[in-house]
Structure formats: structure tokens, C-alpha cells
Amino acid sequence: MRMISLVSLLILAAALLAGCTATKMSSTAKVYETPIAVDAHYTEGVDFSKFKTWTWIPSVGATGSERIDDPEFRDVVGTAVQKEMYARGYAKTTEKPDLVLNAFVSLEKIDKKYIEENFNGTYKPDYYADLPDGGSSKSSWEEGTLMLFIYDASKGQVVWYGTAKTETTKNAPDGMWQKRVQDIVAQLLDSLPSRTE
């Protein structure tokens, strides 16, 4: 499993966008049939109203994955995160941010051998939970995971973190994978407390 920083977030979102279906978004439903499984948490007792600005933790560089390292993918993911942060009342800055964000992306080929070796022969990902067979009829696929961590810049402590997982594809039509990335990021950041409420 490849893990990467901010740049990876952009790439994962594109990779996820390229092969997944958002259960809430009908515009990508015909291309993406796999829902997105999101798991997000925030630190209890943290007053998010005190945070106003954010920035990215510098990227660690190339991952070796052509899809994840694609500059367009990274840009689409970064733009989607910025849009969602802004919608929640957080402004991006380069000077003395209140929050710093770090993202990781991974792509994992899932097949019968992988399932036998890592899951004792049974693996039913959350994003297949609503399917009648729980996805058990599939023999192989690629799973993309986007992980996002948000830190209190003054304390260096995680105040929110989340993951989004789904099946990906390499052959999504142009325009559709970008929308898919936006859907993934929107669902992932849905539980982030908003400053605008």
C-alpha cells in the first residue's frame, strides 16, 4: 500500500473519482456504481469556532504511481478540499494558519489471493455493504483510499481525521472523474464542524 502526503490526496481523489459512485450524487451514478465508505472522527471538546485559517503540510513528493502523481489529479483533489473547507468557514492561508492539513492516498489491488492472505478468505468492504451479495461475487478490483488529517497548528495535535474508500477505475471519462473526486471529498469532509453554522 502506497501512502503519500497532500499530493497523494489529490491523486487518491482522482483515482477514487475515476471508479466510484457516490450514493448521494446522481450525476455520476451511471459511471460509478460503487458507493463511498466514509469513516471520520473529531476530537471531543475541541472548539472549532476558534479556527479560521488553514494550509497544507508540505508534500513528501512523488509516489511512483502514475495516477497518484498526475498533476491534474493533485490539483483536482486540492481544489475540492479547498472548496469544502471554504464552505465550512475556513480560509486558506500561507501565514500562521490555525489548522494544517495532511492527506494520504493509497491504491490497492484486491483479488482472491490478497483476500485469502489478509482476510482469511472473506472481505466485504463497507462500500459494498448495500449490495445484495456484499460484493462477494467480485473476484478482483482496485480499492482507493483517501485519508485526511487536520491538526491544530498551535499544538500539533490531530483535531479531525477521516478516510474515504471505494472501488476505483482507470478508465473514467474526462469530466466524470473530476466530479467523482469532488463527491468523495465532500462526503469525507461532511462531518467536519462548520464555522458557518
Secondary structure, DSSP 8 states (H G I E B T S, - for coil): -----HHHHHHHHHHHHTT---SS-STTTTT--S--EEEEEE-TT--GGG--EEEE-------S-HHHH-HHHHHHHHHHHHHHHHHTT-EE-SSS-SEEEEEEEEEEEEEHHHHHHHHTT----GGGTTSTTTTTT--EEEEEEEEEEEEETTTTEEEEEEEEEEEE-S---TTHHHHHHHHHHHHHGGGS--S--
